[in-house]
Amino acid sequence: MQIYGRNASLEALDKAVVRKAYVYENIKDKEILTKLKKVNTVFLPKQQLDLMEKGNHQGIILEIDDYKYSNLESMLNDEIIVVLDHLEDPHNFGAIIRTLEAAGLKNIVIPKDRSVKVNGTVMKVSAGALANVNIALVSNINNTLEKLKKYGFWIIGTDMVGTDYKNIDYTGKIVLVISNEGTGISPSTKKHCDFIASIPMKGKVNSLNASVAAALIIYEAVRNK
């Protein structure tokens, strides 16, 4: 897998197996240069790095092993799990990872199909937070929610129509289901939810970016623990 950007690369150089590094030939960053001493490194002009990665690579691109997902069983003793209902935008995914870690949480579940996976963009947007978060990849969201119910979790979905998110009971073990950016929570998933949380909209815009909505609800849940 290819990752890029300063923060994601520094995290990877500390914690991942780096196969190869492609670095701007005039890089001045002493911290990166020090960490690259034991890595197979190729120094290139900026134009070549731009051809390799269209995102803001900040002068460094790394080839690392593919991300290793966690398993759901490792999360069952924690109080809060975030489930992403077929999220598609890697920027939203990365931002949610960053928010989750900043809030002191660590568990995210995503489906195998029709969902963004951990990639270079996700790593860069998460700004190093990914190393402190567990992400489980599951075959079926609804089956997973049923399993989590059996382990004592209450399922809180998010949608435009529901109970004000500030009036939800967040005590006990809970799962926060964050809806897809475009279509919202899927009807079949909604049926598995014990509560539906909504964020009141007072302006002309009728919805928030998925990562912004996730941040509000994550922090509300943490505040009420």
N, C-alpha and C positions, 0 to 999 in steps of 0.2 A: 504494500500500500504506500502511496505517496502522500506526504504531508508537507506543509509549508508554513512560513511565518515564524517570527522570533520566539514567542512564548510557547507555541506548540512544539517547536523544535528543541528548545531548551529542556522542556519536560521529557521529550522523547530521548534526548541524549543522556538524561539521567536514569530513565526507567525502561526504555525499550531497546530491542536489538536493532541497531541501525546498520543496514546493509551498505548504504552508500550515501554520500552527501554531495550536493551540487550547490556551490556557494559563489556569490558575487566576487569577482577577482580583486576588487578593491575594498572588500569589507574591512571595517575598522573595529568591529565589536570584539573586544578582548575576551569576554566571557564565552562567546560562541567559539572563537578561535582556540581557546584553551580546551574546551570540551571536544573539539574536533581532532585533537592530536592523535587519538587512537582509532580514528574512523577513516575509511577509504574515501578521500575527498577529492572532488574535481572542481577547480576554480574556473569560472566561466564569465564572459561579459554579460551585462544585464540583458541584452537582446536575446541571447540564447535561453536565459532563465525565463524570460517573458514567453518564449515559444513553448517551453515545457509546462508552464503554469500561468493561466490567465488571471488567477486571483492575485491579491497583494502578497506576494511571496516574501517581501522584505529582505531579499537577497539570500535566502536559504531554502532549499528543498531537500527533503530526506526520503530515502526509500527504507521503509521499516516492515517488519512482519505485520500481517493482517491483525486487526484488533481482536482480542480474545474476549468473547462474551461470557458473562456470568450465568449461573443457573438460578431459576426462580426459588429453589429450595433454600438458597443462601440468604434470602430476603425475608423469610417467613417470621422471624423473631423480631423484626423491626416494626415500628409503629406506623410509618408512612411509606407507601409505595406510589410512585407516579406511573401511570399507564398512558402511553401516547397512542391514540386511536387513528392509526394510519396517517401520521404526520408525513408530509412530503418535502418540506423545505429544509435543507441542511442548515440554513442560518437560524431558523426557528429552533431546530433541534439543538444546535450548539448553544444558543442563548438559554434554553431551558436547562441544559446541563450546568451552565454557569450559575444560574439562579438557584438551582437545587443545591449545589455545593456550597454556595454562599449562605444559604439558609440552614446549613448544617445537616442536610439530608444526603442520601447516597444511592437510592434505588430507583431505576427506571426500567420499564418493560416496554418492548416494542414488538410488533408482529413481523414475521418473516416476509410476508407478501404485501405489496402495495404500500410500502413504507420506506422512508429514508433510512439508510444504515450509517454506521460510523465510517466517515471518510475524511479526507484532508480538510475539506471546508468545515465540517463539524468540529474537528480538532482545533482548527484555528479560531473559530468563533468562540469555542468554549474556553479559550485562553488558559489552557493548562488545567482546568477543572476536571477534565475527563479522567485524569489519573486517579482522582479520589472518588469516583462514582462507579457504581456497578450497573451494567446494562444487560438485561436478559432478553434473549431473542426467543419468542414463542410461536408456535404454529397457529394458534387460534386465540384471539383476545377473549372471546366469550367463554370458552372453556377455562381459560386462565382465571377469569373473574369468578366463575363458579368454584374453582379450586380455592381461591383466596377466601371466599365466603366460608368455606368449610374450616378454614384456619382462623376464623373469627374476625375477618376484616369486613368493615362496612364500605360499600362502594358509592362514591360520590362522583357523579358525572357532571359535565359542564355543557351548558347549552344556553341559547338566548332566552328561552322560556323556562322558568323554574323559580326556585326560592332564592331570594337575595343571598349572595354568598356569605354575607356577614351574619346571616341568621341560621346558618347550618351548624349542626352539632358535630364538631370535629374530635370529640373525645373518643378514646378507644383506638383500636387499630383500624386505619383507614386506607383506602385506595383512591387517589385522585385521577380521574380519567380526563385527559385533555383532548379536546375534539380536533378533528381534521380542519385545516385552514379554510377550505372552501365549502365543504358539504356539512360541516358540523358533526356531532356525534351520530354514529350510524344507528338506525332504528333498533336493530337486534341487540346492540350493545346497551342502548338506553334501557331496554327491558331488564337488563341485569343490574341496573343501578338502584340503590336504596334511596338516594336523594339526587336531585338535579340542582346544581348551583348555577345561578346566573349573575352577571355583573350588570347593574343598572346603567342604561345608556341614556344620557340627558341631552346629547347633542344630535346632530343630523346623521352622524355615522352610526350604523346599526350593529357594528361588531368591532372587536379589537383584534390586533395581531395575536396569533396563538401564543407566542412567547410572553407577550405582555399580560394576557389573560392568565396564563399559567403562573406568572410571577405574583400576581395579586392573590390568587387562591392558595398558592404554596405558602406565602407568608402569613395569610390569614389562618391557615391550618396550624402552622408552627406557633403562631401567637396564642392560639387557644389550647395548646398542649400543656 
